[in-house]
Amino acid sequence: MSTLGTLSVLFDLDGTLVDSEPNYYEAGRRTLAAYEVPDFSWAEHQRYVGISTRETIADWRERYGLSAPVEELLGVKNGHYLELAGASTRVYPQMREFVGLLAAEGVPMAVASGSSPEAIGAILAGTGLDRYLRTVVPADEVARGKPAPDVFLEAARRLGADPADCVVVEDAAPGAAAAHTAGMRCIAIPYVAEQADAPEFATAGLLLRGGQSEFTSRAAYTWLADSVRRP
């Protein structure tokens, strides 16, 4: 049996496993520009880190007074994103190593993401992570996106895991909140450094305030092993 016992690990995708936020920003910028909303900034994009694409677009419609239907905007943004993702999506090297360590131990893993099924599939296939991460739950397949716990609870159900035996790996405050509500432990790696003091991150079992620059696969694995040994 694995030294991690009955543990299962649930990964967020964007900003956690892969550095896809620049592509999401550019896809959003192109989409809004096409609907006569110019000058969408990186700072504006950051407010949506950790929020599902559908919920992001619903907010855009209100914020920018867009009349186009959500489904139309989703199609346009996903089209731009898939074009960009196909050209380049970088896996964080230590995350790739961490996934490999867990796979070697036979630890059940899943991806639980606010992205569309097409975007998740394209990234996992393009980066080779689909070799290890075969259980995928997009936000489209549950009733509510993060910070609701639905996507993580569904991932646990598909793995046949007890939520109390699950650890979530997340980069965004809504995801950390979702993990806590689901009754799961969390490794938090803030993508936006200025958000490290957000109250949602205070619930994480392991908080790496410096984000990916602080994350190492061995340290994360050691923390998991220690958490299993604790009574």
N, C-alpha and C positions, 0 to 999 in steps of 0.2 A: 504494500500500500504506500501511496505517496506520503512524504513527511508532512504534507499539508492536509492530510486526513480527508474529510468530506467537503473541503472548501471548494467553492466555485468562484470564478472571477468574471465580472461583467465590465466590459470596456465601453466607455463613450468612444466615438470615432474622431470627430473633428476637433482638432486642437489637443487631443489626448494621444491617440495612436499616430495620427498624421497631421502635418502642418497644412491643413486645407483652408484655413481662414482667409489667407490672401486670395485664393481662388473664389471663395464665397463672396468676399467683398467685391471683387471685380465683376462677378456675375450679377450681383445686386446693383452695382453702379451702372452697368450696361443696361440692365432691365429698367431701372428708374429713368435713365437718360432717354430711353425709347418712349417713355410715357411723359416726357417733358418735365422731369424732375432732375435738374442738373446739379452738379457739385455735391453729390452724396459722398461724405468724407469717411475716412477710416475711423475717426472718433465716433461718428454716428453708427457705423457698422458695429462697433464694439458693444453697443448697448444690446445687441441681439445675440451675442455669443452665448451659447447654451440653450437658446430658444429654437423650437422647431421651425423649419422653413415655412410651413403653412401658417403658423402663428405669427411669424415675422411679417409675412405678406399681408395678413389680416390687419396688423398694426400699421403697415405702410398705407393701406387703403384709407384708414382713418387719418393718419398723420399728414399725408400728402394729398388727400382729397381725390384719390384715384377712383375712377368709375368702372374700370375693367374688372371682370369677375376674378375671384381668387384663383379658379382653375386656369384661367388664361394666363395670369401672371405667374403661376406656378410653372406652367409649361414653358414660358419664355425664360424664366430664371434657370430652370433645370437644364434647358437646352444650352444656355451659355455656360453653366457650370460643368456639364459633361464634356463640352468641348475643351474647357480649360483643364479639367481633371485628367483627361486623356493625354494631355501634353506633358503634365508634370504634377505629381503629388508626392511629397517627401514623407517617408516614414521616419519618425524619430528613432535614431539608431538604438538607443537604450530601451525603447519600447519594443522594437523588433526582437532584441535580445531577451527581454522579459517574457514576451509571448513564447519564444522558443524554450526558455527555462520551464515555464508552466506546462507546455505541451510535452516536454520530455518526462515530466512527472505525472502526466495523465490527468492534469487538472481540467475539469470541464470549464469551457470559456464560451462567452457570447458577446456580441456587439449589440448595444442598445443605444440607438441614435435618433436624433431629431431630423436627420436627413431623409430624403426620399429613398425608396428601395433601389431605384436605378442608380442613384449617386453612390449609395453604400456598396452595391454590387460592383460598380465600375472601379471604385477605389480599392476594394479588397482584391479584385482580380488583377488590377494593374500593378499592385504592389506585391502580390504573392501572399498576402496575409490570409487569403481565402483557404490556403492549405491548412491553416490551424483554426480559423474562426468561421465555422460552418453554421452556427446558430446565430441568426440575425433578427433583431426586432426593430423595425422602423417605427417612428411615432405614428405614421399613418395607420398602423395595425392595432392601435390601442385607442381608448376613448379620449384620453387626455395626455398632452405632452408634459415634459418637465416644466415646472417643479413638482407636478403630480408624480406619484410613484409608479404609475401604470406600466411604463416601458420596462422598468427593472423587475417588477413582479411577474410580468409576462415572460421575460427572459429566464427568470428562475423557474417558472412553471415548465417551460420548454426543456430546460436542462434536468428537470426532476429534482431540483434542489430546494431545500428549506431556505427562505430568505435570511434567516439568522446565520446560515452557513455561507452567505454570499458576501464578497467584497467588491465594491464598485470602484473603478478607476476613472476619475473625472477631472476636467479642467475648468468647469464653470459653476458658478454659485447655484443656478437652478438645478443642476445635476446633483450637487452635494446635498441640496435640500431634498431632492427626490429619493436619494439613497437613504437618508436619515428617516424619512417618512415610511419607507419600505421596510425599515428595521434591519438595514444592512450597514456594515462597516464601510468606510470610504477612505481611499487614498486620493487626496486632493492635490492637484498640480495646476494652480491658477494660470490660465493663459494670459489674462490681463493682470499684470503685477499689481496695479493699483487696487484691484479688487480682493487682494489677499486677506484684508481685514473684514470682509463681508461676514455678517453673522452666520450665514449658511456654512461657510468654511470652518467655523468654530466647532461644528459637530463632527468633523472628520477625525478618524482615528490617527491618520498620518497626514499632516499638512506640510507641503513643500513650498514655502512662500516664494522661493526663487523660480518656481515653475520648472520647465524642462531642463534648465541648466543645473538644477539640483538633483534631478531624478537619476538614479542608477538602478539597473535591473537587480544587482546583487543586494543592495540595501532594501529594495522593495520586497524581494523574496525573503530576506532575513526577517523583515517586519511581519510578513505573513506567517512565517514559521513560528515566530515568537507569539503571535496572537493566537495560534492554534494551541500552543502549550499552556497559555494562561488559563487558569480555572474559570 
